[in-house]
């Protein structure tokens, strides 16, 4: 989303930018860097000059935080208010039932998920919804994807946060339209 926004932001000129950050890719890092994980481009390895970028030991969480901060800066550069939502995750619920463990806990996801759960606690710079669906049935239809019910619940959370900003933008817009009407009305007299 950052690269698309760098490309298109000056044309779109948004008032609000919303980043819905999912953390489905929590497997241990298996590439040289987070932009080019080797598991996604194995076919390129057949070429002798394969390079996936500069090697980095950055964790998925720190990579995410760094990119969200950059996206916020770019949003503000374009005059937009930025909202980042860290979406719910089920892999590290507290005190999982046996059913929940059988559905959600996979060895490869746990370390990255624990990293997010531990480090994302403060919610500084983003709205942390990681625990939103803890111990709630019918929120995931598989390991990590949301049901319609869960999507509605997430949209309610987003609306609650951005509604005041939207109202202020509408009031400002309506005030400008009223002022423009008064000016054009006075000039026509």
C-alpha positions as CSV (number, residue, x, y, z in Angstrom):
1,X,0.0,0.0,0.0
2,X,2.9,2.4,0.7
3,X,4.3,2.1,-2.9
4,X,0.8,2.6,-4.4
5,X,0.3,5.6,-2.2
6,X,3.6,7.1,-3.2
7,X,2.6,6.7,-6.8
8,X,-1.0,7.8,-6.6
9,X,-1.3,10.1,-3.5
10,X,-0.8,13.4,-5.3
11,X,-3.6,12.6,-7.8
12,X,-6.0,11.2,-5.2
13,X,-5.4,13.9,-2.6
14,X,-7.2,12.0,0.2
15,X,-8.4,13.6,3.4
16,X,-8.2,10.4,5.3
17,X,-5.9,7.4,4.8
18,X,-6.8,4.1,6.6
19,X,-4.3,1.3,6.8
20,X,-5.9,-2.0,7.7
21,X,-2.9,-4.1,8.8
22,X,-3.4,-7.8,8.9
23,X,-0.7,-10.0,10.3
24,X,-1.3,-13.3,8.5
25,X,2.3,-13.5,7.4
26,X,3.7,-14.3,10.8
27,X,6.0,-17.2,9.8
28,X,9.5,-17.0,10.8
29,X,11.4,-14.8,8.4
30,X,12.8,-17.0,5.7
31,X,14.1,-14.4,3.2
32,X,16.9,-11.9,3.2
33,X,14.5,-9.0,3.8
34,X,10.7,-8.6,4.3
35,X,10.1,-7.1,0.8
36,X,11.4,-10.2,-1.0
37,X,10.7,-13.3,1.1
38,X,12.3,-16.2,-0.6
39,X,9.3,-18.5,-0.2
40,X,7.3,-16.2,-2.5
41,X,9.9,-16.0,-5.3
42,X,11.6,-19.4,-5.4
43,X,11.4,-19.5,-9.1
44,X,13.8,-16.6,-9.3
45,X,16.5,-18.5,-7.5
46,X,17.1,-20.5,-10.7
47,X,18.9,-17.5,-12.0
48,X,22.5,-17.2,-11.0
49,X,22.4,-13.5,-10.1
50,X,19.4,-13.8,-7.7
51,X,19.4,-11.0,-5.1
52,X,16.4,-10.4,-2.8
53,X,17.8,-7.2,-1.4
54,X,20.1,-6.2,1.5
55,X,20.1,-8.8,4.3
56,X,18.1,-7.7,7.4
57,X,17.5,-9.2,10.8
58,X,14.4,-7.0,11.3
59,X,11.4,-8.8,12.7
60,X,8.1,-8.8,10.9
61,X,6.7,-6.6,13.7
62,X,9.4,-4.0,13.4
63,X,9.3,-4.1,9.6
64,X,5.5,-3.4,9.9
65,X,5.9,-0.5,12.4
66,X,8.6,1.1,10.3
67,X,6.5,1.0,7.2
68,X,3.4,2.3,8.9
69,X,5.4,5.3,10.2
70,X,6.5,6.0,6.7
71,X,2.9,5.7,5.4
72,X,1.8,8.1,8.1
73,X,4.5,10.6,7.0
74,X,3.5,10.3,3.4
75,X,-0.2,10.7,4.3
76,X,0.6,13.9,6.3
77,X,2.7,15.2,3.4
78,X,-0.4,14.9,1.2
79,X,-2.5,16.6,3.8
80,X,-4.4,13.5,4.9
81,X,-5.1,12.3,8.4
82,X,-3.7,8.8,8.9
83,X,-5.4,5.9,10.8
84,X,-3.7,2.5,11.2
85,X,-5.7,-0.4,12.5
86,X,-3.8,-3.6,13.6
87,X,-6.4,-6.3,12.9
88,X,-7.4,-9.1,15.2
89,X,-5.4,-12.3,15.4
90,X,-6.3,-15.6,16.9
91,X,-2.9,-17.4,17.1
92,X,-2.0,-16.2,20.6
93,X,-5.2,-15.9,22.6
94,X,-4.8,-16.1,26.3
95,X,-6.0,-19.5,27.7
96,X,-7.1,-21.1,24.5
97,X,-9.6,-23.9,24.7
98,X,-8.7,-27.3,23.2
99,X,-11.0,-26.4,20.2
100,X,-9.3,-23.0,19.7
101,X,-5.8,-24.6,19.9
102,X,-6.8,-27.1,17.3
103,X,-8.1,-24.4,15.0
104,X,-5.7,-21.6,15.4
105,X,-2.4,-22.6,16.9
106,X,0.2,-23.6,14.4
107,X,3.8,-23.9,15.3
108,X,5.1,-21.8,12.4
109,X,2.8,-18.8,13.2
110,X,3.4,-18.7,17.0
111,X,6.7,-16.9,17.2
112,X,5.8,-14.0,14.9
113,X,2.4,-13.8,16.5
114,X,3.9,-13.6,20.0
115,X,6.2,-10.9,18.8
116,X,3.2,-8.8,17.6
117,X,1.1,-9.5,20.7
118,X,3.9,-8.5,23.0
119,X,5.3,-5.5,21.2
120,X,2.0,-4.1,19.9
121,X,0.5,-3.7,23.3
122,X,0.9,0.1,23.6
123,X,-0.9,0.9,20.4
124,X,1.3,3.9,19.9
125,X,0.6,5.3,16.4
126,X,-2.1,2.7,15.6
127,X,-5.4,1.3,16.9
128,X,-4.7,-2.1,18.3
129,X,-7.5,-4.6,17.6
130,X,-5.4,-7.7,18.1
131,X,-7.6,-9.0,21.0
132,X,-11.0,-8.0,19.6
133,X,-12.2,-11.5,18.9
134,X,-10.6,-13.4,21.7
135,X,-12.8,-16.4,22.6
136,X,-15.6,-15.4,20.3
137,X,-17.1,-18.0,18.0
138,X,-17.9,-17.4,14.4
139,X,-15.3,-14.8,13.8
140,X,-12.9,-16.8,11.6
141,X,-13.8,-19.2,8.8
142,X,-10.4,-20.7,8.8
143,X,-7.0,-20.2,10.4
144,X,-6.9,-16.4,10.0
145,X,-9.6,-15.1,7.7
146,X,-12.7,-13.2,9.0
147,X,-16.3,-14.1,8.6
148,X,-18.9,-11.5,7.5
149,X,-19.8,-11.1,11.2
150,X,-16.2,-10.3,12.1
151,X,-15.8,-7.9,9.2
152,X,-18.9,-6.0,10.3
153,X,-17.5,-5.8,13.8
154,X,-14.1,-4.5,12.5
155,X,-16.0,-1.9,10.4
156,X,-17.8,-0.7,13.5
157,X,-14.5,-0.1,15.2
158,X,-13.1,1.8,12.3
159,X,-16.3,3.9,12.0
160,X,-16.2,4.8,15.6
161,X,-12.7,6.1,15.3
162,X,-13.0,8.0,12.0
163,X,-16.6,9.3,12.4
164,X,-15.5,12.5,14.2
165,X,-13.0,13.3,11.5
166,X,-15.5,12.7,8.8
167,X,-18.0,15.0,10.5
168,X,-15.4,17.7,10.9
169,X,-14.5,17.4,7.2
170,X,-18.1,17.6,6.2
171,X,-18.7,20.7,8.4
172,X,-15.6,22.4,6.9
173,X,-16.8,21.5,3.4
174,X,-20.3,22.8,4.0
175,X,-19.0,25.9,5.6
176,X,-16.8,26.6,2.5
177,X,-19.8,25.9,0.2
178,X,-21.9,28.3,2.2
179,X,-19.2,31.0,2.1
180,X,-18.8,30.5,-1.7
181,X,-22.5,30.8,-2.2
182,X,-22.6,34.0,-0.1
183,X,-19.7,35.5,-2.1
184,X,-21.2,34.6,-5.5
185,X,-24.7,35.9,-4.3
186,X,-23.2,39.2,-3.2
187,X,-21.3,39.6,-6.5
188,X,-24.5,39.0,-8.6
189,X,-26.3,41.9,-6.8
